Structures are given as structure tokens and as C-alpha cells.
Amino acid sequence: DFPQHAKWVDLFQGWWRDGLESWRARNTHGDCIFLCELGPPEYAMTNANGVEMSNRWEEALTIRRWIIDMWNEMEAADVISGGVSEGASDSTS
């Protein structure tokens, strides 16, 4: 919803992908727990009246979807290359 922030989204997605890949390289079995804290309302984009300009719950769900997609892409690459990995858990959807 905020195209002016696309460069930051790309940057963070790259960091998250690097982190997930690093974790997977060190931990071939077991759960990976990902937490991206959006912070309290003071960290949100707000208008002049202090009202948040976006739905932070929807933003959190979007980030969750990105991470699950990244994980599943990595898992698919492991299958192709013969690696062993655990699937992404998406038990809340």
C-alpha cells in the first residue's frame, strides 16, 4: 500500500532470506520460529492526528506469508538438490 517503501521491503526480505538460509544450513532438523515485531503504535506510520495509516494486523499476515513462501522455496530447492529439510508449518490458516 506504500510503494515509496518498496526498497525497504526488498532490503528486509533479503535479510530475512539470508537469515533463514543461514539457519537452515546449521539446523537440518527441527523447528524454525520467525518473529518480526512491528513494534507498538509509536513505530507505525501515522497521520498528523497520530492515527495509524495502515492495518498492522494485515501487515503482519503479509510478512508471515512472505516468510512461508521463502521457506517453501528453499525447501523445494533442497528437494531438487537432494538436501533434507522440514516443511514450513502453516497450521493457523
Long-range contacts (C-beta under 8 A, 24 or more apart in sequence): 1-54, 2-45, 2-54, 13-66, 13-70, 16-66, 16-67, 16-70, 17-70, 20-67, 20-70, 20-71, 20-74, 21-74, 24-74, 24-78, 24-85, 28-83, 28-84, 28-85, 29-84, 29-86, 30-86, 31-86, 31-89, 32-71, 34-67, 36-60, 36-63, 36-67
